[in-house]
């Protein structure tokens, strides 16, 4: 077996399962789960109807590159959403089975161990981060390196924590904007500095933008990587974005997304995927065309999240000092005391399940930036989110007595 498999840490939800082992929830309260970022709004009818009407496609093998209709719908969406273009659906777009599998496989295709100088290739990850980045790096034979993003610094990357020799070894840099779990959106200056480093050291940027459509101001959508590059007068060289329908359209089970960007990077990645065997289900492709072609259901989705944040933010601000994020559906809130003990006691006493922040980060520079934080996913219905917030307020008030 691949020896690097032994270097993989348990997934955060497995750690949570172990943490809650032996905890007896207070059943006087109904169970409320806010620990996982799984959208719970209903799937739009137009997507379900398109999927059901296309089941005849199951009689045919799909191509890895996807249908021209799907690639065209994605390219047009990118052009509308980010005001960029033109996007070539033949060379700059590849449909994928959700952003998660693509974020992992992309690293396997990009990393070149023979090109490393002075040590193994480095894959840079934000810290806290989405654990797929770390696993992808390890199984590609690279060394994951974590750049702390701390609230006191506005969740900006600590670029100075890497030496010149380490930057020389960087081959891939994962960015998540809006960030999981912080909700931080990179601004134009953040992108400018990152592009300058990529151009200087020649690494590829993987821009994870799966939360890009969950934001609060309809007039100010989050800036995307391709969009930032165009605004800065830069091409898309060594830049690939990853997007998904899961959060945008409430279809996490559809497993549908795309990668887009530098055609010179996507061409060998497509070759890798041809051997990897990950062509998208033909019926899912048709349903995805319907989803990417409609914005009404996405605006309604955002409205629902806005309502939840409007209702819950004052309560969690009082209880935990929580602040509304730039975007996404998470609160990244400071816990009174140890984050793991906070989660255990909240479950035991109030039957609310949250994710300890330390499970979403690694120690870097002598600190785990998730320690003493919790991630709260506002994915449940409004009434449940409000009830959970009230229970958290009651719990924290008891801790202060």
ZIVENRA-V766274 format. One record per helix or strand of 3 or more residues. SS is the DSSP state (@ for helix, = for strand). FROM is the first residue (numbers start at 1). TO is the last residue. If there is no record, write none. Layout:
# ZIVENRA-V766274
((SS/FROM/TO) (SS/FROM/TO))
This chain:
# ZIVENRA-V766274
((@/3/7) (@/12/19) (@/45/53) (@/55/59) (@/68/82) (=/93/96) (@/99/110) (@/113/115) (=/122/127) (@/132/139) (=/143/148) (@/151/153) (@/159/161) (@/164/169) (=/170/176) (@/188/201) (=/204/208) (@/225/231) (=/239/244) (@/245/249) (=/257/261) (@/263/276) (@/282/292) (@/296/320) (=/330/334) (@/339/350) (@/357/360) (=/373/377) (@/382/400))
